Amino acid sequence: AARRAARAARFGSAMLSLASAKQLSSSSTQAVSMNEILSQAKKQQQQQQKKKHKKMVNNNNNNNKRKLPSTGAAARQWNGGVKRRQRGRAVAVAAAAPLKGRSQALEKEYYRLTSDAKAELVRPLEVLRKSLEMVKRKWLAAPDYDYARAQLKSIRQDLTVQHIDDDVFVLEVYQTHARIALEQEDIGEFSQCQSKLRDLYASGLTNGVEVEMEFVAYRVLHSLIRARANANGLQRIGMQPLQQLQRLKPEQRAHEFVQHARSVVMSVVD
């Protein structure tokens, strides 16, 4: 009986209200058991907690609601914001659309972009074709690597900002730059061009088997150069170019250009 009385005390006012004369007046001879009182008090306490929680949630929701202006400049500003948010998806898609160049200049200095490219400073594809032919003619007439490198990098940049990577002309640009860089022993520029060419060939773009195999052979020899720069033993030197050879298709490994590259690798390893 003492334990039950202690449990009843923990429920406080809720239990006392249930144990009031109102609940006990139904029968003067029938006493309400302590278990019933405790059970009803517990239910009442749970209901009170639910009401308290619901009230707190409603208060938070009311605090989070914005009072929307109905008239005046504030209303126009808010409505404009809603419309801008509704148009947000379309604006994002439009912003991601590739740039269409409008410049007609054949020559253009190369500068690293620090902001979004401007259409009036970017040359379209038909102008870039003429620009590449001009660079080739000048290189054959009087080789100037600083000039040729700047012009070729500028052409590459204009292709990139316009998202042009599905035209055979892109292959021609990177192949031309790679050959000239290789002649001038500019391994850095050659590496950039070779990486791009590998991706373009992997996408299915090609301008002839012979040209593609030429650059596949360059890739094998280039891996030999990198391996020699990073390794000490001959066995480690041969590992990277041999892995390059293993990744090729059988018909690629059988091509004479690739066979020549393989013989160079084996002569160094052996």
C-alpha positions in Angstrom: 0.0 0.0 0.0 2.9 2.4 0.7 4.5 1.7 -2.7 1.2 2.4 -4.4 0.8 5.7 -2.5 4.4 6.7 -3.6 3.6 6.0 -7.2 0.4 7.9 -7.0 2.3 10.9 -5.6 4.5 11.1 -8.7 1.6 11.9 -10.9 0.9 15.1 -9.1 -2.2 17.1 -9.8 -3.4 14.7 -12.6 -3.9 11.9 -10.1 -5.5 14.2 -7.5 -8.1 15.5 -10.0 -9.0 11.9 -10.9 -9.3 11.0 -7.2 -11.6 13.9 -6.5 -15.1 13.6 -5.1 -16.6 13.9 -8.5 -15.2 10.6 -9.6 -16.0 8.9 -6.3 -19.5 10.3 -5.9 -21.1 7.7 -8.2 -21.2 5.3 -5.4 -20.7 5.9 -1.7 -20.3 2.3 -1.0 -17.9 1.5 -3.9 -14.3 2.6 -3.5 -12.2 3.3 -6.6 -9.1 1.0 -6.6 -5.7 2.6 -6.6 -4.8 0.7 -9.9 -7.6 2.4 -11.7 -6.7 5.8 -10.4 -3.0 5.3 -11.5 -4.1 4.0 -15.0 -6.4 7.0 -15.6 -3.8 9.4 -14.3 -1.2 8.1 -16.7 -3.5 8.4 -19.7 -4.4 11.9 -18.8 -0.7 12.8 -18.4 0.0 11.4 -21.9 -2.8 13.4 -23.4 -1.5 16.6 -21.8 2.0 15.9 -23.2 0.5 15.4 -26.7 -1.4 18.6 -26.4 1.7 20.4 -25.2 3.8 19.0 -28.1 1.2 19.9 -30.7 1.0 23.4 -29.3 4.8 23.8 -29.5 4.8 22.6 -33.2 2.0 25.0 -34.1 3.9 27.9 -32.5 7.0 27.0 -34.5 5.1 26.8 -37.7 3.5 30.2 -37.1 6.9 31.7 -36.4 8.3 30.3 -39.6 5.5 31.6 -41.7 6.3 34.8 -43.6 3.9 37.7 -43.7 3.4 38.3 -47.4 2.9 41.9 -48.5 -0.3 42.4 -50.4 0.1 45.9 -51.9 2.8 48.4 -52.7 6.4 48.1 -53.8 7.1 45.3 -51.2 4.4 43.2 -52.8 5.8 43.8 -56.3 9.3 42.9 -55.2 8.1 39.7 -53.5 6.0 38.6 -56.5 9.0 39.3 -58.7 11.1 37.0 -56.5 8.6 34.2 -56.8 8.6 34.5 -60.6 12.4 34.5 -60.6 12.4 31.3 -58.5 9.9 29.8 -60.8 12.1 30.6 -63.8 15.2 29.5 -62.0 15.4 26.1 -63.6 15.0 27.5 -67.1 17.6 30.2 -66.4 20.1 27.5 -65.1 19.6 25.5 -68.3 20.0 28.5 -70.5 23.2 29.5 -68.6 24.6 26.0 -69.2 24.1 26.3 -73.0 27.3 26.3 -75.0 28.6 29.7 -76.1 28.5 30.6 -79.8 31.4 32.8 -80.9 31.1 35.8 -83.1 34.7 37.0 -83.6 36.1 36.9 -87.1 39.8 37.4 -86.2 42.2 34.8 -87.5 44.9 35.6 -85.0 44.2 35.8 -81.3 46.6 36.0 -78.4 46.2 33.3 -75.8 45.2 34.3 -72.3 44.1 32.1 -69.4 40.5 32.8 -68.7 39.7 34.4 -65.3 36.0 34.9 -66.0 33.3 33.7 -68.4 34.2 33.9 -72.1 32.5 36.6 -74.2 31.0 35.7 -77.5 32.5 38.7 -79.2 36.0 37.5 -78.3 35.4 33.8 -79.3 35.7 32.6 -82.9 33.2 30.2 -84.4 34.1 26.9 -85.9 34.4 28.2 -89.5 36.8 30.9 -88.5 38.9 28.4 -86.4 39.3 26.3 -89.5 40.8 29.2 -91.3 43.0 30.1 -88.3 44.5 26.6 -88.1 45.4 26.7 -91.9 47.1 30.0 -91.3 49.1 28.7 -88.4 50.2 25.7 -90.5 51.3 27.9 -93.4 53.3 30.2 -91.2 55.0 27.3 -89.4 56.1 25.7 -92.7 57.3 29.1 -94.1 59.1 30.3 -91.0 58.8 28.2 -87.8 58.2 30.3 -84.7 57.2 28.1 -81.9 56.2 30.8 -79.4 53.8 32.2 -82.0 52.5 28.8 -83.1 52.0 27.6 -79.5 50.1 30.7 -78.5 47.8 30.5 -81.6 47.2 26.8 -81.2 46.3 27.1 -77.5 44.0 30.0 -78.4 42.2 27.8 -81.0 41.9 25.0 -78.4 40.5 27.4 -75.9 37.8 28.7 -78.3 36.8 25.1 -79.0 36.6 24.3 -75.3 34.4 27.3 -74.3 32.0 26.4 -77.1 31.9 22.7 -76.1 33.0 21.6 -79.6 34.4 18.1 -79.2 32.5 16.0 -81.7 34.1 17.3 -84.9 37.0 15.8 -86.7 38.5 19.3 -86.8 39.2 19.0 -83.0 41.3 16.0 -83.7 43.3 17.9 -86.4 43.9 20.8 -83.9 45.3 18.6 -81.2 47.3 16.4 -83.6 48.9 19.5 -85.2 49.8 20.9 -81.8 51.1 17.6 -80.6 53.4 17.1 -83.6 54.8 20.6 -83.4 55.3 20.3 -79.6 57.1 17.0 -80.1 59.4 18.6 -82.7 60.3 21.3 -80.2 60.6 18.8 -77.3 57.8 20.5 -75.4 56.7 17.5 -73.4 54.2 19.5 -71.3 52.1 20.7 -74.2 52.5 17.3 -76.0 51.2 15.5 -72.8 48.1 17.8 -72.8 47.4 17.1 -76.4 48.0 13.4 -76.1 45.5 13.1 -73.1 42.8 14.9 -75.1 43.4 12.8 -78.2 43.1 9.6 -76.1 39.7 10.8 -74.9 38.6 11.8 -78.4 39.6 8.4 -79.8 37.8 6.6 -77.0 34.6 8.5 -77.8 34.7 7.0 -81.3 36.0 10.1 -83.1 38.7 9.3 -85.8 40.2 10.8 -88.9 41.8 7.7 -90.2 43.4 4.5 -88.9 47.0 5.6 -89.9 46.8 8.9 -88.0 45.2 7.2 -85.0 47.9 4.5 -84.9 50.6 7.2 -85.2 49.4 8.7 -81.9 48.9 5.3 -80.2 52.5 4.6 -80.9 53.4 8.1 -79.5 51.4 7.2 -76.4 53.5 4.0 -75.8 56.8 5.9 -76.3 55.5 8.7 -74.1 54.8 6.3 -71.3 58.4 5.0 -71.7 59.7 8.6 -71.2 57.6 9.0 -68.1 58.7 5.7 -66.7 62.4 6.5 -67.2 61.9 9.8 -65.4 60.2 8.1 -62.4 61.9 4.8 -62.1 65.4 3.5 -61.2 65.5 -0.1 -62.4 65.0 -1.2 -66.0 62.3 -3.7 -65.0 60.2 -0.9 -63.6 60.9 1.3 -66.7 59.3 -1.3 -69.0 56.3 -1.9 -66.8 54.3 1.2 -67.8 54.8 1.0 -71.6 54.1 -2.7 -71.6 50.9 -2.1 -69.7 50.0 0.5 -72.4 50.6 -2.2 -75.1 48.4 -4.7 -73.2 45.5 -2.3 -73.2 45.4 -2.1 -77.0 43.2 -4.2 -79.2 45.0 -7.0 -81.1 44.7 -5.2 -84.4 46.2 -2.1 -82.9 49.2 -4.1 -81.5 49.7 -5.6 -84.9 50.0 -2.2 -86.7 53.5 -1.4 -87.9 53.7 1.9 -86.0 52.8 0.2 -82.7 55.2 -2.6 -83.5 58.0 -0.1 -83.9 57.2 1.5 -80.6 57.2 -1.9 -78.9 60.6 -2.7 -80.4 61.9 0.5 -78.9 60.5 -0.3 -75.5 61.9 -3.9 -75.6 65.4 -2.6 -76.6 65.4 -0.4 -73.5 64.1 -3.1 -71.2 66.3 -5.8 -72.5 
